[in-house]
Amino acid sequence: MNRIAAIQMTAGADVGVNLREAGRFIAAAARAGAKLIVLPENFSCMPKTDVDRFAIAEEDGRGAAQDFLAEQARANKIWLVGGTVPIKTGAGKARSACLLFDDGGKRVARYDKMHLFDVHLSNGEVYEESRTIEAGGDVVVADTPFGKLGLAICYDVRFPELFRALLDRGAEILAFPAAFTAITGRAHWEILVRARAIENFVYVVASAQWGAHANGRHTHGDSMIVNPWGEILDRLPQGTGYVVAEIDREEQARLRASLPAIEHRRL
């Protein structure tokens, strides 16, 4: 079995402060035995405005956040899912990129957020990610020592067809960085995360932002690790820190064999 972890943060507008905080939690989770660690969406910055978000966007392959992720993976000898990093495009926007680094600090996968959060919530909050973010279009599953790892980000969780596509590419674990709003998180977060685990018989490592941020946004938190039976192995409802759990691929295989719903699909 292997130990995996999800980190929960309250990122602010200062990239340096956020990276130091993330590094502290990564080191703690690594000391607890985690070999695969997932950071939340926007771990390096929750800026005050969309314009500020674009200002911190990095060139693909270089920048403070990307250098940090590579160094943390190498120094702690872990596989690291780097939440999201804004990566510049040629279209005057950025991609919200989830980057996977191996335990030698080499980047081995990149997934660009496919579904953008353009919503008007009932409490008056308005989100228009597409103003500054360009949507990705590729489904990404990477080979790791812990099994085939599928990548998804936040709003993606509402689109089960993406997770079926990940399953069809062999996904056994899903890394899921997020920054769910407080209002939608209270209503749907746990249900959606556990549903994606149950229907695909996968482990889900859901790493979340929590609390009040510099832009006035409040995020839900409740980072959790869910097994293929839908059981929550560890969770952190509020505050910052990490959750950690063991994954058992033999048990996963037994579950898939005993209840072969995946093989029974008709559509």
Secondary structure, DSSP 8 states (H G I E B T S, - for coil): -EEEEEEEB---S-HHHHHHHHHHHHHHHHHTT-SEEE--TTTT---SSHHHHHHT-B-TT-SHHHHHHHHHHHHHT-EEE---EEEE-TTSSEEEEEEEE-TTS-EEEEEE--S--EEE-TTS-EEEGGGTB-------EEEETTEEEEE--GGGGG-HHHHHHHHHTT-SEEEEEE--BHHHIIIIIHHHHHHHHHHHT-EEEEEEBEEE-TTS-EEE--EEEE-TTS-EEEEE-SSSEEEEEEE-HHHHHHHHHHS-TTTT---
